[in-house]
Amino acid sequence: GPLFTHHLATSSQDFDFNVGFPVSATIAVSGRVKPALLPAATVIKTVYQGNYDDLFQAWRSFGQQVDIEFGEQLKLAGLVPDTTFWESYVLGPESDPDPRQWRTELNLPLRRAGAAPSHR
């Protein structure tokens, strides 16, 4: 499957993330390569189309859209966005040199309000 990044912590000082590929077999530890799993989660997702340089703004817009369109429904369901998120690079420079054609799936996991975040 496509390359993905699982963002574990982001702040103005830290940027902690895993880079991975979906695989069908167990991966053995080898140096810095370690097996990991994306957590099972209910997610809200969208597909961003465009240059990777604009992913930060895409996430910001997506978060605002989720808040506006689903905020009340999530609150009633007792759900909040988790602190982690991941993006899957569905189409990128390996598929088409034109960044306007690149597609990145943005996945925002949800957790029960009051439950501990999934990481840290």
Steps between C-alpha positions, in 0.01 A plus 500: 500500500596865491752666729347659808611715790348454845544824694531422870572844641521843346574830665711803431793305655436136409414306190480129582377269227538154347543436129362172372355280232212257541634144480343156508773324699669555835801730486810415704689772684803606301691807619258792508232300316238374745154357451207715609125510455268785429249494783150375432288813503192674379628770267378793302694517177529708188723505196720801437610563141814703446860568592645362823614853587137584574422202727521706819232737368296204373499351852405835651211542254389140556498551880291815461260322265461209743429745781242694298324208332526227764582676828151480645447139385834396650417674827163326519670165429761570770788503251797733455791499254795300629849648531647278228420496130633345185530576134526249220669611179267340243647671189824695505808588299564134424167493311487846340754786501217756519432582869146605412425130438639371831247354746550469874242334726468687831380283790386659826430235768229559759493390865246514779497835679685457828697196377877524496655597166633204305861617529681686777 
